[in-house]
Amino acid sequence: MDGTDWQKYDIIMGRVANDDVYLTINRYLDGELTKAAALAELRYAKPNDQIAINSQQALDSLLVFRRSYELEERNAESSI
């Protein structure tokens, strides 16, 4: 594999680590956590899924325009 294999596929689905996972790994690599502590934290990390649509053909066949509507502009001060 040369790192470009993903380009062969129209759609790729998979897991993505969130910031908490990266933080735990960095804390382990920095020596702040033992291996056991890092694994214990990672065990409870909520997995995130990602879908990448890599071709215009896949996007055109899957994405369907249903409707549109205008949003009212809100004053930033009124939302406080």
Contacts in CASP RR format, 6 or more apart in sequence:
PFRMAT RR
TARGET T0000
AUTHOR 0000-0000-0000
METHOD contacts of the structure
MODEL  1
MDGTDWQKYDIIMGRVANDDVYLTINRYLDGELTKAAALAELRYAKPNDQ
IAINSQQALDSLLVFRRSYELEERNAESSI
6 12 0 8 1.000
6 52 0 8 1.000
6 54 0 8 1.000
7 54 0 8 1.000
9 54 0 8 1.000
10 53 0 8 1.000
10 54 0 8 1.000
10 55 0 8 1.000
10 57 0 8 1.000
10 58 0 8 1.000
11 51 0 8 1.000
11 52 0 8 1.000
11 53 0 8 1.000
11 54 0 8 1.000
11 58 0 8 1.000
12 51 0 8 1.000
12 52 0 8 1.000
12 54 0 8 1.000
13 49 0 8 1.000
13 50 0 8 1.000
13 51 0 8 1.000
13 52 0 8 1.000
14 49 0 8 1.000
14 50 0 8 1.000
14 51 0 8 1.000
15 47 0 8 1.000
15 48 0 8 1.000
15 49 0 8 1.000
15 50 0 8 1.000
16 48 0 8 1.000
16 49 0 8 1.000
16 50 0 8 1.000
17 45 0 8 1.000
17 48 0 8 1.000
18 45 0 8 1.000
18 46 0 8 1.000
18 48 0 8 1.000
20 41 0 8 1.000
20 45 0 8 1.000
21 42 0 8 1.000
21 45 0 8 1.000
24 33 0 8 1.000
24 38 0 8 1.000
24 41 0 8 1.000
24 42 0 8 1.000
24 45 0 8 1.000
25 38 0 8 1.000
25 42 0 8 1.000
27 33 0 8 1.000
27 38 0 8 1.000
28 34 0 8 1.000
28 35 0 8 1.000
28 37 0 8 1.000
28 38 0 8 1.000
33 41 0 8 1.000
53 59 0 8 1.000
53 62 0 8 1.000
END
